[in-house]
């Protein structure tokens, strides 16, 4: 397979896309963490009700 070398603009564009993707993944991770914490609190609340 014959591959051409990337020029500086292509590399910068790829870097920018990677930065955007990283930010979106951080946001998704924060949302998932919040959902997990909420579910954990519901679980603990239900568990305490069952033990009473």
C-alpha positions as CSV (number, residue, x, y, z in Angstrom):
1,X,0.0,0.0,0.0
2,X,1.3,3.4,-1.0
3,X,0.7,6.1,1.6
4,X,1.4,9.8,1.2
5,X,2.9,11.8,4.0
6,X,0.5,14.2,5.8
7,X,1.1,17.9,5.4
8,X,1.1,20.3,8.4
9,X,-2.6,21.4,7.8
10,X,-3.8,17.8,7.7
11,X,-2.0,17.0,10.9
12,X,-3.4,20.1,12.6
13,X,-6.9,19.2,11.5
14,X,-6.5,15.7,12.9
15,X,-5.2,17.2,16.2
16,X,-8.2,19.5,16.4
17,X,-10.6,16.6,15.8
18,X,-8.8,14.6,18.5
19,X,-9.2,17.5,20.9
20,X,-12.9,17.8,20.2
21,X,-13.3,14.1,20.6
22,X,-11.5,14.1,23.9
23,X,-13.7,16.9,25.3
24,X,-16.8,15.1,24.2
25,X,-15.6,11.9,25.9
26,X,-14.9,13.9,29.1
27,X,-18.4,15.2,29.0
28,X,-19.9,11.8,28.4
29,X,-17.8,10.4,31.2
30,X,-19.1,13.1,33.6
31,X,-22.7,12.3,32.6
32,X,-22.1,8.5,33.1
33,X,-20.6,9.2,36.5
34,X,-23.5,11.3,37.5
35,X,-26.0,8.6,36.4
36,X,-24.0,6.0,38.2
37,X,-24.0,8.0,41.4
38,X,-27.7,8.6,41.2
39,X,-28.4,4.9,40.6
40,X,-26.1,4.0,43.5
41,X,-28.1,6.3,45.8
42,X,-31.4,4.8,44.7
43,X,-30.0,1.3,45.4
44,X,-28.8,2.3,48.8
45,X,-32.1,4.0,49.6
46,X,-34.1,0.8,48.5
47,X,-31.7,-1.4,50.5
48,X,-32.2,0.6,53.7
49,X,-36.0,0.4,53.2
50,X,-35.8,-3.3,52.9
51,X,-33.6,-3.8,56.0
52,X,-36.1,-1.8,58.2
